[in-house]
Amino acid sequence: MAAERELEKAARDYREDGAAVIRGVLSREIVGELGDAIDRLIAAGDRGFDAAGSGRGRFFNDLFTSLEDQDFAAFVRKSRLARLAGKIMGAQHVRFFYDQLLVKEPGTAARTAWHQDLSYWPVKGQQIVSIWVPVDCAGPDNGVVTYVRGSHNRGSMFPMQPFTDDDVLTERAPPQFEVHTDDPTHDVYDRSNLLSEIRQHPEKFEMLTWEVEPGDVIVHHPLVIHGAPGNTSTDRRRRALATRWLGDDAVWDDTRPNFMRMMKGKPGFPYPRLENGASVDHPLFPLLWSAEEGALDDA
Ligand SMILES: O=C(O)CCC(=O)C(=O)O
């Protein structure tokens, strides 16, 4: 686990820039186990979907994997990332929100579209953080995540974006999930063309990105604008698990379209019946760490 001083620096960078890298957080062993679990899950072929769209390659995605897969559940707890999330958010209590598996195979043209995570989620608050865990070495050639520095401080939110875009579409504005103008929530969104502008002229923006190795993690803010290039390498996989965490001030907010609504009817998926504005105190989001007690393994 990273030293306190490194965590403090990462928390500062996170507040200022919207994202930060923390080196050597996880052991090779635990990341190796996660890699094995990913390969087993993909080979089994009974979960997930390919987000590569019409393009070449494969961008394997799966959501809430740890809910049903014991190896992923074990990783979430054994990795002690809840503590790291607490330190980055400055929270006293940390709940696990969900995990998302994101595997971009070599030769995958599809880029992860520029987006903000909060647009997809039925929660709001200041203390929400993602921890992106690479299982393979990742850099710009095989699809490491890239952030528009400081973009979380604009204070506005764009509608959900389709998750990937193809290189062949670069000259067109990205299509947006439809938000009906008679929907009372439509005016919460930023309607500017900033995301198209970033897509078409990335050179005009200050970007943050890193070469990362297994054991490193990247933390990012729910409102930072980010995306990822395709995996243009011929032989370097880019396996990653994004874990999402909720702190003290996170509350339920199902007033906007969000991806969990789309999972409502999924057999075995316990969509929370929470009041808007209520605390996210629900078994789907277990409490895994508190500042007083440390890891809460039996939570
Ligand atoms: O892994 C990727 O390609 C994108 C990750 C991402 O957008 C996220 O974790 O929020």
The ligand as a Gaussian input file, in Angstrom:
#p B3LYP/6-31G(d) Opt

LIG

0 1
 O      -11.147000       1.753000     -19.594000
 C      -11.657000       2.543000     -20.392000
 O      -11.509000       2.473000     -21.612000
 C      -12.520000       3.654000     -19.872000
 C      -12.611000       3.704000     -18.380000
 C      -13.585000       4.712000     -17.894000
 O      -14.123000       5.512000     -18.611000
 C      -13.900000       4.707000     -16.469000
 O      -13.390000       3.854000     -15.726000
 O      -14.689000       5.573000     -16.050000

